[in-house]
């Protein structure tokens, strides 16, 4: 879907969270990534937002599953 909007996956994710009305908190120490992350001046269509909202949830994050954000705790 990022290709359709000619953006990076992180940009798509940031835009998605903004359109949900939540505050994305991207983390990077790389100045180039910071600039890229700020370039979210596009709008995801209603149909694509629906597709993203209805994607199958990841059930197993492997070793990262112990991190509280992903473990459901």
Biopython code that builds the backbone (N, CA, C, O; Angstrom):
import numpy as np
from Bio.PDB.StructureBuilder import StructureBuilder

atoms = [
    (1, "UNK", "N", (0.824, -1.187, 0.000)),
    (1, "UNK", "CA", (0.000, 0.000, 0.000)),
    (1, "UNK", "C", (0.874, 1.259, 0.000)),
    (1, "UNK", "O", (0.503, 2.277, -0.584)),
    (2, "UNK", "N", (2.023, 1.184, 0.651)),
    (2, "UNK", "CA", (2.923, 2.336, 0.658)),
    (2, "UNK", "C", (3.332, 2.708, -0.764)),
    (2, "UNK", "O", (3.453, 3.887, -1.093)),
    (3, "UNK", "N", (3.542, 1.699, -1.599)),
    (3, "UNK", "CA", (3.900, 1.973, -3.001)),
    (3, "UNK", "C", (2.798, 2.743, -3.711)),
    (3, "UNK", "O", (3.083, 3.625, -4.521)),
    (4, "UNK", "N", (1.556, 2.424, -3.420)),
    (4, "UNK", "CA", (0.427, 3.111, -4.054)),
    (4, "UNK", "C", (0.449, 4.619, -3.751)),
    (4, "UNK", "O", (0.092, 5.437, -4.598)),
    (5, "UNK", "N", (0.872, 4.966, -2.540)),
    (5, "UNK", "CA", (0.930, 6.373, -2.140)),
    (5, "UNK", "C", (2.307, 6.996, -2.373)),
    (5, "UNK", "O", (2.515, 8.179, -2.102)),
    (6, "UNK", "N", (3.231, 6.202, -2.869)),
    (6, "UNK", "CA", (4.618, 6.617, -3.122)),
    (6, "UNK", "C", (5.241, 7.200, -1.844)),
    (6, "UNK", "O", (5.781, 8.306, -1.825)),
    (7, "UNK", "N", (5.136, 6.395, -0.782)),
    (7, "UNK", "CA", (5.708, 6.763, 0.512)),
    (7, "UNK", "C", (6.394, 5.533, 1.098)),
    (7, "UNK", "O", (6.275, 4.429, 0.568)),
    (8, "UNK", "N", (7.103, 5.738, 2.183)),
    (8, "UNK", "CA", (7.729, 4.613, 2.869)),
    (8, "UNK", "C", (6.699, 3.949, 3.794)),
    (8, "UNK", "O", (5.663, 4.537, 4.106)),
    (9, "UNK", "N", (6.994, 2.735, 4.220)),
    (9, "UNK", "CA", (6.100, 2.051, 5.155)),
    (9, "UNK", "C", (5.975, 2.848, 6.456)),
    (9, "UNK", "O", (4.864, 2.995, 6.965)),
    (10, "UNK", "N", (7.079, 3.370, 7.014)),
    (10, "UNK", "CA", (6.929, 4.183, 8.224)),
    (10, "UNK", "C", (6.031, 5.412, 7.993)),
    (10, "UNK", "O", (5.227, 5.755, 8.860)),
    (11, "UNK", "N", (6.159, 6.065, 6.852)),
    (11, "UNK", "CA", (5.306, 7.219, 6.566)),
    (11, "UNK", "C", (3.835, 6.798, 6.519)),
    (11, "UNK", "O", (2.970, 7.494, 7.050)),
    (12, "UNK", "N", (3.559, 5.664, 5.887)),
    (12, "UNK", "CA", (2.188, 5.165, 5.824)),
    (12, "UNK", "C", (1.658, 4.883, 7.230)),
    (12, "UNK", "O", (0.521, 5.232, 7.548)),
    (13, "UNK", "N", (2.469, 4.262, 8.060)),
    (13, "UNK", "CA", (2.059, 3.952, 9.429)),
    (13, "UNK", "C", (1.797, 5.210, 10.241)),
    (13, "UNK", "O", (0.826, 5.278, 10.995)),
    (14, "UNK", "N", (2.654, 6.196, 10.090)),
    (14, "UNK", "CA", (2.472, 7.459, 10.813)),
    (14, "UNK", "C", (1.196, 8.142, 10.349)),
    (14, "UNK", "O", (0.411, 8.607, 11.176)),
    (15, "UNK", "N", (0.976, 8.211, 9.037)),
    (15, "UNK", "CA", (-0.236, 8.835, 8.492)),
    (15, "UNK", "C", (-1.487, 8.086, 8.970)),
    (15, "UNK", "O", (-2.493, 8.705, 9.317)),
    (16, "UNK", "N", (-1.414, 6.760, 8.985)),
    (16, "UNK", "CA", (-2.533, 5.933, 9.437)),
    (16, "UNK", "C", (-2.915, 6.285, 10.875)),
    (16, "UNK", "O", (-4.091, 6.491, 11.175)),
    (17, "UNK", "N", (-1.929, 6.351, 11.757)),
    (17, "UNK", "CA", (-2.235, 6.667, 13.150)),
    (17, "UNK", "C", (-2.777, 8.075, 13.292)),
    (17, "UNK", "O", (-3.657, 8.316, 14.118)),
    (18, "UNK", "N", (-2.266, 9.011, 12.499)),
    (18, "UNK", "CA", (-2.802, 10.377, 12.534)),
    (18, "UNK", "C", (-4.266, 10.403, 12.114)),
    (18, "UNK", "O", (-5.082, 11.084, 12.735)),
    (19, "UNK", "N", (-4.595, 9.667, 11.068)),
    (19, "UNK", "CA", (-5.974, 9.647, 10.582)),
    (19, "UNK", "C", (-6.903, 8.915, 11.545)),
    (19, "UNK", "O", (-8.113, 9.142, 11.524)),
    (20, "UNK", "N", (-6.361, 8.046, 12.382)),
    (20, "UNK", "CA", (-7.167, 7.414, 13.422)),
    (20, "UNK", "C", (-7.426, 8.377, 14.570)),
    (20, "UNK", "O", (-8.252, 8.108, 15.443)),
    (21, "UNK", "N", (-6.714, 9.503, 14.563)),
    (21, "UNK", "CA", (-6.873, 10.485, 15.631)),
    (21, "UNK", "C", (-5.986, 10.207, 16.827)),
    (21, "UNK", "O", (-6.219, 10.728, 17.918)),
    (22, "UNK", "N", (-4.965, 9.381, 16.621)),
    (22, "UNK", "CA", (-4.027, 9.092, 17.698)),
    (22, "UNK", "C", (-2.693, 9.768, 17.405)),
    (22, "UNK", "O", (-2.463, 10.270, 16.305)),
    (23, "UNK", "N", (-1.834, 9.772, 18.388)),
    (23, "UNK", "CA", (-0.546, 10.443, 18.266)),
    (23, "UNK", "C", (0.559, 9.419, 18.047)),
    (23, "UNK", "O", (0.889, 8.661, 18.959)),
    (24, "UNK", "N", (1.138, 9.388, 16.838)),
    (24, "UNK", "CA", (2.246, 8.458, 16.598)),
    (24, "UNK", "C", (3.509, 8.957, 17.297)),
    (24, "UNK", "O", (3.742, 10.162, 17.398)),
    (25, "UNK", "N", (4.301, 8.033, 17.767)),
    (25, "UNK", "CA", (5.564, 8.380, 18.429)),
    (25, "UNK", "C", (6.710, 7.622, 17.758)),
    (25, "UNK", "O", (7.261, 6.685, 18.337)),
    (26, "UNK", "N", (7.069, 8.029, 16.530)),
    (26, "UNK", "CA", (8.169, 7.336, 15.852)),
    (26, "UNK", "C", (9.483, 7.602, 16.574)),
    (26, "UNK", "O", (9.716, 8.698, 17.083)),
    (27, "UNK", "N", (10.325, 6.596, 16.609)),
    (27, "UNK", "CA", (11.607, 6.716, 17.298)),
    (27, "UNK", "C", (12.739, 6.487, 16.312)),
    (27, "UNK", "O", (12.801, 5.455, 15.643)),
    (28, "UNK", "N", (13.620, 7.451, 16.234)),
    (28, "UNK", "CA", (14.819, 7.292, 15.439)),
    (28, "UNK", "C", (15.861, 8.304, 15.901)),
    (28, "UNK", "O", (15.526, 9.393, 16.365)),
    (29, "UNK", "N", (17.108, 7.933, 15.769)),
    (29, "UNK", "CA", (18.210, 8.851, 16.045)),
    (29, "UNK", "C", (18.818, 9.340, 14.740)),
    (29, "UNK", "O", (19.735, 10.161, 14.741)),
    (30, "UNK", "N", (18.307, 8.833, 13.634)),
    (30, "UNK", "CA", (18.827, 9.154, 12.313)),
    (30, "UNK", "C", (18.128, 10.405, 11.761)),
    (30, "UNK", "O", (16.922, 10.368, 11.516)),
    (31, "UNK", "N", (18.859, 11.508, 11.560)),
    (31, "UNK", "CA", (18.244, 12.751, 11.079)),
    (31, "UNK", "C", (17.497, 12.584, 9.748)),
    (31, "UNK", "O", (16.462, 13.215, 9.530)),
    (32, "UNK", "N", (18.024, 11.738, 8.869)),
    (32, "UNK", "CA", (17.348, 11.515, 7.589)),
    (32, "UNK", "C", (15.990, 10.848, 7.799)),
    (32, "UNK", "O", (15.011, 11.205, 7.144)),
    (33, "UNK", "N", (15.936, 9.890, 8.704)),
    (33, "UNK", "CA", (14.668, 9.228, 9.015)),
    (33, "UNK", "C", (13.695, 10.205, 9.665)),
    (33, "UNK", "O", (12.494, 10.154, 9.399)),
    (34, "UNK", "N", (14.206, 11.095, 10.516)),
    (34, "UNK", "CA", (13.351, 12.106, 11.153)),
    (34, "UNK", "C", (12.676, 12.974, 10.096)),
    (34, "UNK", "O", (11.475, 13.234, 10.164)),
    (35, "UNK", "N", (13.462, 13.416, 9.124)),
    (35, "UNK", "CA", (12.902, 14.246, 8.042)),
    (35, "UNK", "C", (11.864, 13.466, 7.247)),
    (35, "UNK", "O", (10.789, 13.982, 6.939)),
    (36, "UNK", "N", (12.186, 12.240, 6.922)),
    (36, "UNK", "CA", (11.268, 11.390, 6.162)),
    (36, "UNK", "C", (9.979, 11.150, 6.940)),
    (36, "UNK", "O", (8.888, 11.221, 6.373)),
    (37, "UNK", "N", (10.100, 10.866, 8.236)),
    (37, "UNK", "CA", (8.926, 10.607, 9.069)),
    (37, "UNK", "C", (7.984, 11.803, 9.142)),
    (37, "UNK", "O", (6.786, 11.636, 9.368)),
    (38, "UNK", "N", (8.513, 12.996, 8.954)),
    (38, "UNK", "CA", (7.690, 14.203, 9.021)),
    (38, "UNK", "C", (6.953, 14.489, 7.714)),
    (38, "UNK", "O", (6.067, 15.343, 7.678)),
    (39, "UNK", "N", (7.305, 13.793, 6.657)),
    (39, "UNK", "CA", (6.692, 14.046, 5.346)),
    (39, "UNK", "C", (5.457, 13.158, 5.169)),
    (39, "UNK", "O", (5.489, 12.157, 4.453)),
    (40, "UNK", "N", (4.393, 13.541, 5.825)),
    (40, "UNK", "CA", (3.152, 12.760, 5.786)),
    (40, "UNK", "C", (1.989, 13.618, 5.290)),
    (40, "UNK", "O", (0.869, 13.520, 5.791)),
    (41, "UNK", "N", (2.276, 14.455, 4.301)),
    (41, "UNK", "CA", (1.259, 15.361, 3.762)),
    (41, "UNK", "C", (0.460, 14.698, 2.634)),
    (41, "UNK", "O", (0.351, 15.235, 1.532)),
    (42, "UNK", "N", (-0.087, 13.535, 2.933)),
    (42, "UNK", "CA", (-0.959, 12.821, 2.003)),
    (42, "UNK", "C", (-2.115, 12.279, 2.834)),
    (42, "UNK", "O", (-2.047, 12.270, 4.063)),
    (43, "UNK", "N", (-3.154, 11.838, 2.183)),
    (43, "UNK", "CA", (-4.329, 11.312, 2.887)),
    (43, "UNK", "C", (-4.583, 9.895, 2.391)),
    (43, "UNK", "O", (-4.617, 9.644, 1.186)),
    (44, "UNK", "N", (-4.758, 8.979, 3.325)),
    (44, "UNK", "CA", (-5.101, 7.604, 2.988)),
    (44, "UNK", "C", (-6.613, 7.561, 2.729)),
    (44, "UNK", "O", (-7.400, 8.065, 3.530)),
    (45, "UNK", "N", (-7.001, 6.965, 1.624)),
    (45, "UNK", "CA", (-8.419, 6.914, 1.261)),
    (45, "UNK", "C", (-9.226, 6.142, 2.303)),
    (45, "UNK", "O", (-8.675, 5.338, 3.055)),
    (46, "UNK", "N", (-10.527, 6.389, 2.339)),
    (46, "UNK", "CA", (-11.404, 5.685, 3.272)),
    (46, "UNK", "C", (-11.336, 4.170, 3.058)),
    (46, "UNK", "O", (-11.300, 3.404, 4.021)),
    (47, "UNK", "N", (-11.320, 3.748, 1.798)),
    (47, "UNK", "CA", (-11.239, 2.314, 1.505)),
    (47, "UNK", "C", (-9.947, 1.715, 2.029)),
    (47, "UNK", "O", (-9.959, 0.627, 2.606)),
    (48, "UNK", "N", (-8.826, 2.411, 1.837)),
    (48, "UNK", "CA", (-7.540, 1.897, 2.317)),
    (48, "UNK", "C", (-7.469, 1.930, 3.842)),
    (48, "UNK", "O", (-6.873, 1.041, 4.451)),
    (49, "UNK", "N", (-8.066, 2.937, 4.460)),
    (49, "UNK", "CA", (-8.117, 2.975, 5.925)),
    (49, "UNK", "C", (-8.897, 1.767, 6.436)),
    (49, "UNK", "O", (-8.494, 1.139, 7.415)),
    (50, "UNK", "N", (-9.985, 1.445, 5.795)),
    (50, "UNK", "CA", (-10.801, 0.295, 6.174)),
    (50, "UNK", "C", (-9.979, -0.998, 6.034)),
    (50, "UNK", "O", (-10.017, -1.869, 6.904)),
    (51, "UNK", "N", (-9.238, -1.100, 4.923)),
    (51, "UNK", "CA", (-8.385, -2.269, 4.710)),
    (51, "UNK", "C", (-7.344, -2.395, 5.819)),
    (51, "UNK", "O", (-7.132, -3.482, 6.355)),
    (52, "UNK", "N", (-6.704, -1.299, 6.156)),
    (52, "UNK", "CA", (-5.681, -1.324, 7.206)),
    (52, "UNK", "C", (-6.291, -1.678, 8.560)),
    (52, "UNK", "O", (-5.715, -2.465, 9.312)),
    (53, "UNK", "N", (-7.447, -1.105, 8.875)),
    (53, "UNK", "CA", (-8.104, -1.396, 10.156)),
    (53, "UNK", "C", (-8.519, -2.863, 10.265)),
    (53, "UNK", "O", (-8.555, -3.421, 11.361)),
    (54, "UNK", "N", (-8.826, -3.476, 9.141)),
    (54, "UNK", "CA", (-9.335, -4.849, 9.154)),
    (54, "UNK", "C", (-8.281, -5.912, 8.862)),
    (54, "UNK", "O", (-8.618, -7.079, 8.659)),
    (55, "UNK", "N", (-7.015, -5.520, 8.840)),
    (55, "UNK", "CA", (-5.948, -6.500, 8.617)),
    (55, "UNK", "C", (-5.914, -7.486, 9.780)),
    (55, "UNK", "O", (-6.215, -7.133, 10.921)),
    (56, "UNK", "N", (-5.545, -8.722, 9.474)),
    (56, "UNK", "CA", (-5.438, -9.734, 10.521)),
    (56, "UNK", "C", (-4.360, -9.319, 11.516)),
    (56, "UNK", "O", (-3.259, -8.928, 11.125)),
    (57, "UNK", "N", (-4.679, -9.405, 12.785)),
    (57, "UNK", "CA", (-3.728, -9.018, 13.816)),
    (57, "UNK", "C", (-2.640, -10.075, 13.961)),
    (57, "UNK", "O", (-2.897, -11.271, 13.822)),
    (58, "UNK", "N", (-1.430, -9.621, 14.240)),
    (58, "UNK", "CA", (-0.318, -10.534, 14.486)),
    (58, "UNK", "C", (-0.549, -11.188, 15.841)),
    (58, "UNK", "O", (-0.784, -10.500, 16.834)),
    (59, "UNK", "N", (-0.484, -12.491, 15.882)),
    (59, "UNK", "CA", (-0.768, -13.226, 17.123)),
    (59, "UNK", "C", (0.509, -13.610, 17.879)),
    (59, "UNK", "O", (0.472, -13.828, 19.090)),
    (60, "UNK", "N", (1.614, -13.692, 17.181)),
    (60, "UNK", "CA", (2.847, -14.129, 17.824)),
    (60, "UNK", "C", (3.985, -13.208, 17.406)),
    (60, "UNK", "O", (4.413, -13.218, 16.252)),
    (61, "UNK", "N", (4.465, -12.424, 18.341)),
    (61, "UNK", "CA", (5.581, -11.521, 18.063)),
    (61, "UNK", "C", (6.918, -12.172, 18.374)),
    (61, "UNK", "O", (7.948, -11.497, 18.386)),
    (62, "UNK", "N", (6.915, -13.486, 18.628)),
    (62, "UNK", "CA", (8.159, -14.178, 18.917)),
    (62, "UNK", "C", (8.811, -13.651, 20.180)),
    (62, "UNK", "O", (8.142, -13.447, 21.193)),
    (63, "UNK", "N", (10.108, -13.431, 20.121)),
    (63, "UNK", "CA", (10.849, -12.943, 21.290)),
    (63, "UNK", "C", (10.366, -11.566, 21.732)),
    (63, "UNK", "O", (10.494, -11.218, 22.906)),
    (64, "UNK", "N", (9.816, -10.779, 20.817)),
    (64, "UNK", "CA", (9.348, -9.430, 21.165)),
    (64, "UNK", "C", (8.008, -9.472, 21.891)),
    (64, "UNK", "O", (7.540, -8.439, 22.371)),
    (65, "UNK", "N", (7.387, -10.632, 21.979)),
    (65, "UNK", "CA", (6.099, -10.769, 22.634)),
    (65, "UNK", "C", (6.146, -10.489, 24.125)),
    (65, "UNK", "O", (5.103, -10.267, 24.740)),
    (66, "UNK", "N", (7.351, -10.496, 24.729)),
    (66, "UNK", "CA", (7.448, -10.220, 26.155)),
    (66, "UNK", "C", (7.397, -8.728, 26.441)),
    (66, "UNK", "O", (7.217, -8.322, 27.589)),
    (67, "UNK", "N", (7.550, -7.921, 25.425)),
    (67, "UNK", "CA", (7.481, -6.466, 25.606)),
    (67, "UNK", "C", (6.023, -6.099, 25.860)),
    (67, "UNK", "O", (5.163, -6.490, 25.070)),
    (68, "UNK", "N", (5.708, -5.374, 26.916)),
    (68, "UNK", "CA", (4.316, -5.121, 27.301)),
    (68, "UNK", "C", (3.412, -4.551, 26.191)),
    (68, "UNK", "O", (2.224, -4.871, 26.145)),
    (69, "UNK", "N", (3.949, -3.730, 25.319)),
    (69, "UNK", "CA", (3.133, -3.132, 24.278)),
    (69, "UNK", "C", (2.535, -4.205, 23.378)),
    (69, "UNK", "O", (1.397, -4.067, 22.929)),
    (70, "UNK", "N", (3.271, -5.258, 23.110)),
    (70, "UNK", "CA", (2.827, -6.291, 22.194)),
    (70, "UNK", "C", (2.192, -7.487, 22.885)),
    (70, "UNK", "O", (1.527, -8.288, 22.228)),
    (71, "UNK", "N", (2.376, -7.628, 24.178)),
    (71, "UNK", "CA", (1.926, -8.842, 24.862)),
    (71, "UNK", "C", (0.482, -8.757, 25.325)),
    (71, "UNK", "O", (-0.057, -9.751, 25.812)),
    (72, "UNK", "N", (-0.167, -7.600, 25.190)),
    (72, "UNK", "CA", (-1.541, -7.465, 25.643)),
    (72, "UNK", "C", (-1.665, -7.204, 27.134)),
    (72, "UNK", "O", (-2.771, -7.230, 27.674)),
    (73, "UNK", "N", (-0.554, -6.955, 27.805)),
    (73, "UNK", "CA", (-0.586, -6.690, 29.249)),
    (73, "UNK", "C", (-0.947, -5.251, 29.520)),
    (73, "UNK", "O", (-1.023, -4.841, 30.678)),
]
sb = StructureBuilder()
sb.init_structure("model")
sb.init_model(0)
sb.init_chain("A")
sb.init_seg("    ")
for serial, (resi, resn, name, xyz) in enumerate(atoms, 1):
    if name == "N":
        sb.init_residue(resn, " ", resi, " ")
    sb.init_atom(name, np.array(xyz, "f"), 0.0, 1.0, " ", f" {name:<3s}", serial, name[0])
structure = sb.get_structure()
